Amino acid sequence: MKFKLWALATACVLALGGCSSNKESENLKPLELVKFKSTVKVERVWSAKVGKGQDRRYTVFVPAVLDDAVFASDTEGNVFAFNVETGKRLWKHELDEPVSGAVGAGGGLVLVGTYEGEVVALDAKTGDLKWRSKASSEVLAPPQSDGSIAVASTIDARLFAYDAITGKPLWSHDHIAPVLTLRTTAAPVISGTQVLSAFDNGQMLAFSASDGSVSWEVRVAQPKGRHDLEKMVDIDGTPVVDSAFVYTTSYQGAVMAIARGTGRVLWKRDASSYVRPAVAHNAVYVATEDDRLVAYNASNGGTVWENAEMLRRDLSAPGVMGDYITAIDKKGYMHVVDKENGQFVARIKPSGDGFRSVPVSYKDGLILLSDDGVLSFYKAKPAK
């Protein structure tokens, strides 16, 4: 998305004195959209306002669903809960400080992180404060919980685990931060007795949830080149766990499937992506750095299809809306493609301005959170 490209462009200027000429800039214009006949109707079920939304600090807030509620936050510390079917507001909690990472939901908790390095846990049913606990620095990704532990990643490449009931620190892990990174952080994932965490140096580690010991580690992206900028790798898209496997993407690295229990690499395909993949229909859907939408076979990594008709349009993380795959570009268009072949079936402009958030699937629908704080729920069906 645009905010990540801005950060990369800034690094280019600082490190190399500029990365492109005016002529090259002309070649970076977004590809013109192709015309097609819509065969699917996309309808908005409901929408609601989430405070003032995200500011321009390059945060990436995501909604989270737990039971019959969807949760979201703005950067000013207003956390909301809505009925996921109707959009009716259930509660609102006003924190006394800005939020930098939001939201995570699990084990009866709703969690956010702050710029001051705090992890805040709220009761998912009532919105009441359960606990607050310190981390080492900014928490830029949503903290997570399973009701037993809560975990949070910080911008200085550290992972913290807390008792989910009391907020008491349990263990932490310090990782090596590279010289240059993209200013976002992948959220940790709790899966059974493991905590999975991706780091800015291109590594993914699995930890024991009980004591933080490392079960396995895998390098998803290998630094290459002579300069720090050329060597920059990063995993900013939160890994996706599906059954016994973990799927992940990386900047200047690969799309990879890893056995969750052992860390064995099932398959690996060279690709560069800033955003989280989507996994459904025995496929892994990836929006690449150059804005190709690609479907890989989840079992063997073979390319099922590739849509290259949205190049340079700064695509969001892909979403799954029933039998359809979505991606939103920087102009606010949501492109809907057939899961079988990647061909366009619909295109709409969802409510809101800017979509650097990750879409969340719920049943056969899709929940979106815009940069200006519009939370909405969409469904798709064949057009008559």
N, C-alpha and C positions, 0 to 999 in steps of 0.2 A: 504493500500500500504506500501511498504518497509519503506518509510521515517517515517511513523507513528509508525510502529513496532519498528524502531530504537529508537524513542523517548520514547516509552513505556519500551523497554529493558533498556535504560539508567536510567529511573526512578526506575526500579526494582533493578538495581545494587546499586544505591544510597540509596534506602530505605531499602533494605533487604540483601544487601551484595551478590546479585546474585540470579537469579531465576531458574536456570536449571543446571543439570549436563551434562556431555558429553553424557551419555546414553540417556538422554531426548532429547538432540540436534539431535541425530540420528533419533529420531522419528518425527522431525520437517522437514524432507526433503520433498520437493514438490512431490506430487503424480505424478507418471508417466502418461503421456498423453495417452488416449485410441486412437486406430486407428479406422477410420470409412471411409465410402465412401461419398465424398462431393456431395451433391445434389443441392448446391447453388454456383453460381459464384459471387465472390466479386471483383469489379473493381474499381481502382482509377481513378476518373474523372480528378483531377488536384492536384498539390501540390505546395507550395510556402515556401520560407524561411522567418522566423520571427526573424531577428537579430541573437543573440547568444542564444536564448532560456532561459530556467530557470536555475539558478545556483543551488548549493547544499544547499541553506538555508532553504529548506523544504517549499518553497512556492508552491502554487497550482494555476497556472494560467489557465484560461479557455477562449476559444473564445466566441464571442457573435455575434448574427445575428440581424440586423435591416434593414428592407426593403430588398434591393438587395445587401447588403454588409455584409461581415463578418470581425470582428475586432479582433486583437490579439496584444500582447505586449511581449517584452523580459524584463529581469530584469534590463537592463541598461537604460531603459526609452525610447526605440524605439517603438512607437505605429504605427501599420499598419492597412490599410483598403484594402480589396480585393473584387472584384466582386464575389459573392457567387456561381454563375453559372459557371464562366470561370476561376477564380483564378487570373484574371488580377489585378495588383496592382493599387489602386485608389489614395492613398496618404500615406505619412509617416511623422510622427511628432517626432522630437527628443527632449525629455525633458532633463533638466539639472541635473537630479538626478535619482538614482535607483528606480525602482518600486517594490512594495511588494505585491500588490493586483490588479489583472487585469483579464479581462476587463469586465466592465458593459456597456450596451448600451440601451438607451430608451429615448423617448421624444426629439429626435434630438441630443442627447449627447452621447459621448463615455467617460467613466470615469475610472480612475485608482487611486490607493492609493500608498503612499510612506512609506519608512522606517522612515522618519522624521515626519510622522503624517500629511501629506497633502493629500487633495482630489483634483484631477485635472480633469477638464471637458474640452473636446475638441468638436468642431463642427463635427457632424457625416458626413456631406457632404464634408467638406473641410479639416478637420484636424486642423483648426486654434484653438488657445487657447481661451476658453471662460472665464474661471475663475479658481482660485486656492483658497482653503480655508483650515484653520487649523482644525485638530482633536487633540485628547489628546496624541496619541501614534501610533505605527505601524498599518497600515491598511492592514491586511493580506487577506481580501476577497474583491472581486470586488464591488465597490460602485454601486448603482443602481439609476435610475431616470425614472420618467414617464412624464417629461416635466414640471411638476408643482413643485415637490420637488426632491431632491436627498438625499440619505441616505447612511451611511457608518458605519461599525462596526470596533472597534479597539481591539487590543490584551488585553487591560486592562478592558474588559467587559463593554464598553460604546457604545452607539448608538447615532449617530449625524444626524440631518436633516438640509438641506440647501435649500434655494430658488434656483430652477433649473436655473433661468435666471441670477441671479446676484452672486450666491454662498454665499449670506449672511446667517449666522447661524440662524435657526428658533427655534430649541429645541434640547435637548439632554436627554439621560437617562443613569443613572449610575446603574450597576448591581453588585451583589456580585460575585467576582471571587474566585473559589475554590483554595486550596493549590496546587493541581496537575491538569494539563490539558494537552491535546495534542496540539502541536504547530500549530494549524490551526484554522480558524474561519469560521463559516457559514456566507454566505452573507445574508443580509436582503432582504426581498421580498416586493415589493409594489403591492398591490392588491386592486384596487378600492380606497376606502377612508381609507384603513388600511395599516399599515406597520407591517409585521411579522418578528420577529427576534428570533433566537435560541441562547441560551447562554451556556457557558461551564459548568454550574452547572446542566444541564439537563432540564432546563425550556424553554418553548416557550411562548413568549408574543405577543399580538396584540396591536398595538398603533393606536390612531387616527392620521392620516397623517397631520391634520391641527394644532394640538397643542401638540401631544405627550402623551396625557393621555392614560392610560392603559385600553383597552377594556376587555381583558381577559388574563388569564395565565393558562398554563397547564404544569404539570410535566411529561416529557417524560421518564426520567430515575431517579430512586431513589437511592441515595448513600447507600451502604450496607457494612458491615464489620467493623473491628476494626482499621485498619491502613489506612492512607491517600491513599495509592496505591489501596487497596481493595475498598475504597469508591469512587475512581475516576470514574466519569461519564462525558460524553461530547456529544455535538451535533455539529459535524463538517461538516456533509453533509447539504447543503442548502435545506430547505424545498421546496416541489413542490406543487404549487397550481393548481388544476384541477377542474374547475367548482366551486362548492360551498364548496369544501373540500381541506384541507391541509394534505399532507402526509410527514412524517418525519421518520428518523432513529436516533439511538443514540448508543454510545459506552456503553456497559454494561447496556442496557436499553431495548427499545422496538421499533418495527415498529408500527406506529400509524396513524390513520385517524381521523382528527379533523374537525368539522364544522367551516368553516371560519368565519361566522357571529357571532357565539355565544361561540365558544370554547368548545362545547360539544364533548366528545370523542365518535366517531362512533364505532371504534373497536381498539383493542390493542393486539399485539402478541409479546411475549418475543423473543427478538433477539438482537444481538450486531453487530453493523456495524459502520465503520468509514466514509462511503461515502454516497453520495447523492443517493436516489432511483430514478428510472425512472418510469414514469406513462404513460401507453398507453394500448389500447385494453381492457379497463376495468380491468386492472391488475396493481399491484405495484411490480416492479422488484427490488430485493435487493441483493447485494453482502455482505455476512455476514463476520464477523471478521475471521472465520475459512475458508473462501473462498468457501462457498456454494452459488450457484445462485438460488434464490427462487422467485417464482411468487405467489403473494397473490391476491385473488379476491378483487378488489378495493371497492366493495360494502359491503362485510361482513368480510373480512380478512381471509377467508378460504384459505388453501394452495392449489393452482392449480397444481403446480409441483415443484420439487426440483432437481437440478443437483448437485451431490456431487462428480463429477469426476475431479474437479480442486482444491482439497484441498491443502492448504499451498502454493498456487502459487501467493499470493499477488494480488488479482484481483482489477482492477480499478472499478470506478463507472460504473454501467451498462449503455448501450446505446440502443437506439431504431433506427433501420435501416429498415424502412418500416415494413414488417411482421416478422422481425427477431430481436432478442435481442443479444447484444454483451457484452463481457467483455475482457479486455486485461490483461495478466499476466506479472509478472516481467521479464520474458524472452522475452517479446515483441510479443507474439502470441495473435492475436485477435480471440477469440472463438465466433462463431456465432451459435446460437441455434434457434430452432423453437419456436415461441411464444406460440404455443398451448400445447407443451409437454416438452419443455426444452431439447430436443435431439439435438446433434450436427448436423449441416448441412454444415458447412465450417470452415476452420481455415487458417488464413494467417498471415504474418508478415507485418504490415503496415510500411510505410516510417517513419524513425526517430528512436531515441534511448530513451526508457523510456516513460511511459505514466501515470503520476500521475494526469494529467488533467482530467476534466470531459468532456466526449463526448457530442456534441451538435447535435440534430436532425434538419434536414432541409428537408422539403417535405419527400421524401422516401429515403433520403440519410443520411450520418453521417459525421460530421466534427470532425477531430481529431487534437490535438496539442501535439507534442512530447516534451520531456524535452529539447532536443537540438534544438528546434525551427522549426520543420517541421510542417506546417499547411497543411492538406490534406482533400479531400472530396471523400467519397466512396459511392458506390451504390451496391446493391445486386439484383440478379435475378436468377430464377431457371436455373440450368445447363442443357444443351441440351444433 
